[in-house]
Amino acid sequence: MVKTPTSPETDTLSIELPKTIGLYVTQEQFAALAAANRDLELERTAQGELIVNPPTGWETGERNCSVTGELYLWWRNAGEPGKVFDSSTGFILPNGATRAPDASWVSGERWQVLTPEQKGTFASICPDFVVELRSSSDSLKSLQDKMREYIDNGAKLGWLIDPQQRRVEIYRPGKDVNVLENPAELSGEGVLPGFVLNLRRVWN
């Protein structure tokens, strides 16, 4: 459902958009929509199509919290290198899309060279590390497309975690996707040295 104000002085009208109809917005319009609908997670494709993601169920929320919490603990214990972000953070990728990974990290070196304008409401950067956690309503193909988009736009490591199948797809630049079946843990490799995610809480 998209809420469109008819004018600043009138009530809000609600319309139902069939899935076959796309709603396209500029980056400026997207920023205004996001500011007016903070209870929704909005994304924008490189072509400008608006994507509205409803709030997650409790199981996905709990899993997201576990992943982000472990990433945050690594960051604190490693001396707070770079910046860690949760699922509510949107980034404007080099291709023009605005995406919000479920968890992400940007190196300090890349973050520090951004101008104040590039650090606006949505930072104009693709995180070095991204995580997408599949919920029961997520299309696997759409998440796989997002992971490839992250890598194509500068991400150095990406994890697509699928609790339904207990499967993880690992994405790296210039390499084939590595699929792990029911792994016990994941390594941040050289991108996040020393970061190990225990998947016990994610699988449960």
C-alpha positions in Angstrom: 0.0 0.0 0.0 1.3 3.4 -0.9 0.1 6.5 0.9 0.0 9.6 -1.1 -0.8 13.0 0.3 -3.2 15.0 -2.0 -1.9 18.3 -0.6 -0.3 19.5 2.7 -3.7 20.5 3.9 -5.7 17.4 3.2 -6.0 13.9 4.6 -3.8 11.0 3.3 -5.3 8.7 0.7 -4.4 5.0 0.4 -4.2 3.1 -2.8 -3.5 -0.6 -3.5 -0.8 -1.2 -6.1 -1.0 -4.6 -7.9 2.3 -6.3 -8.1 2.3 -6.0 -11.9 2.5 -2.2 -11.5 5.8 -0.6 -10.6 6.1 2.7 -8.8 9.1 4.8 -9.9 10.6 7.6 -7.9 13.6 9.9 -8.1 16.3 9.8 -5.4 14.9 13.0 -4.0 11.4 11.6 -3.9 12.7 8.4 -2.3 14.4 10.3 0.5 11.1 12.2 1.1 9.1 9.0 1.2 11.6 7.3 3.6 11.4 10.3 5.9 7.6 10.2 6.0 7.4 6.4 6.4 10.0 5.5 9.0 8.1 2.4 10.1 8.7 0.9 6.7 11.9 -0.4 5.1 12.1 1.1 1.7 14.5 0.4 -1.1 15.0 1.7 -4.6 16.3 -0.2 -7.6 18.9 1.2 -10.0 16.0 1.9 -12.4 14.2 3.9 -9.8 11.5 1.4 -8.8 10.3 1.7 -5.2 10.4 -1.4 -3.1 8.3 -1.5 0.1 9.4 -4.1 2.6 7.0 -4.8 5.5 8.2 -5.3 9.1 9.7 -8.7 9.6 8.2 -11.5 11.8 9.7 -12.2 15.2 11.8 -15.1 14.0 13.6 -13.1 11.3 13.9 -10.1 13.7 15.5 -12.3 16.3 17.9 -13.8 13.7 18.8 -10.3 12.4 19.5 -9.2 16.0 21.9 -12.1 16.5 23.8 -11.4 13.3 24.1 -7.7 13.9 24.9 -8.2 17.5 27.8 -10.5 16.7 29.1 -8.1 14.1 28.9 -5.3 16.6 30.8 -7.3 19.3 33.5 -8.0 16.7 33.7 -4.3 15.9 34.0 -3.3 19.6 36.6 -6.0 20.4 38.7 -5.2 17.2 39.1 -1.5 18.2 36.0 -0.2 16.4 37.4 -0.2 12.9 35.2 1.4 10.3 31.5 1.6 10.7 28.9 -1.1 11.5 25.2 -0.7 10.4 22.0 -2.5 11.1 19.1 -3.4 8.8 17.5 0.1 8.9 20.4 1.7 7.1 20.1 2.6 3.4 23.1 3.1 1.1 23.0 4.7 -2.4 25.1 2.4 -4.5 27.2 3.6 -7.4 24.6 2.3 -9.9 21.9 4.6 -8.3 20.1 1.9 -6.3 19.3 2.5 -2.6 19.7 -0.7 -0.7 19.4 -1.7 3.0 21.4 -4.9 3.8 20.4 -6.7 7.0 23.8 -6.1 8.4 26.8 -4.3 6.9 30.3 -2.8 7.5 32.3 -0.1 5.8 36.0 0.3 6.3 37.3 3.4 8.0 39.5 4.2 5.0 36.6 4.3 2.6 34.3 6.1 5.1 36.7 8.9 5.9 37.1 10.0 2.3 33.4 10.6 1.8 32.4 14.2 1.7 29.6 15.6 4.1 27.3 15.5 1.1 28.1 11.9 0.3 27.4 11.0 3.9 23.9 12.6 3.7 20.8 10.7 4.9 21.8 7.7 2.8 25.5 7.5 2.4 26.7 7.2 -1.2 28.8 4.1 -0.8 28.5 0.3 -1.1 29.5 -1.4 2.1 32.6 -3.6 2.1 30.7 -6.4 3.8 27.0 -7.1 3.5 24.6 -9.7 4.9 21.1 -10.6 3.7 19.0 -12.9 5.8 16.2 -14.7 4.0 12.8 -14.6 5.6 9.9 -16.8 4.7 8.4 -14.2 2.4 11.6 -13.4 0.5 12.2 -14.7 -3.0 15.6 -16.4 -3.1 16.2 -15.1 -6.6 15.6 -11.5 -5.6 18.1 -11.8 -2.8 20.7 -13.5 -5.0 20.2 -10.6 -7.5 20.8 -8.1 -4.6 24.0 -10.0 -3.5 25.4 -9.8 -7.1 24.5 -6.1 -7.2 26.4 -5.5 -4.0 29.5 -7.2 -5.4 29.2 -5.4 -8.7 29.1 -2.1 -6.8 32.1 -2.6 -4.6 31.3 -5.1 -1.8 34.3 -7.3 -1.0 32.4 -10.0 0.9 28.7 -10.9 1.1 26.7 -13.6 2.9 23.2 -14.7 1.9 21.9 -16.7 4.9 18.9 -18.9 4.3 17.6 -20.4 7.6 14.9 -22.3 5.8 17.4 -24.5 4.0 20.2 -24.0 6.5 22.3 -22.8 3.5 24.7 -19.9 3.1 25.9 -18.4 -0.2 29.2 -16.6 0.0 29.8 -13.9 -2.6 33.3 -12.4 -3.4 34.4 -10.2 -6.3 35.7 -12.2 -9.3 34.8 -15.6 -7.9 32.0 -18.1 -8.2 29.4 -18.2 -5.4 30.4 -20.6 -2.7 27.5 -22.5 -1.3 27.7 -24.0 2.2 25.2 -26.6 3.4 24.4 -26.3 7.1 27.7 -24.7 8.2 28.4 -24.2 11.9 30.1 -20.9 11.5 31.2 -18.3 9.0 34.5 -16.4 8.7 35.0 -12.7 7.9 38.1 -13.8 6.1 40.5 -10.9 5.2 37.7 -8.4 5.0 36.8 -8.6 8.7 39.9 -10.3 10.3 38.9 -12.3 13.4 35.2 -12.1 12.8 33.5 -15.5 13.2 29.7 -15.8 13.1 28.4 -18.8 15.1 25.2 -19.9 13.2 23.7 -21.8 16.1 21.4 -18.9 17.0 20.5 -18.3 13.4 19.5 -21.9 12.7 17.5 -22.3 15.9 
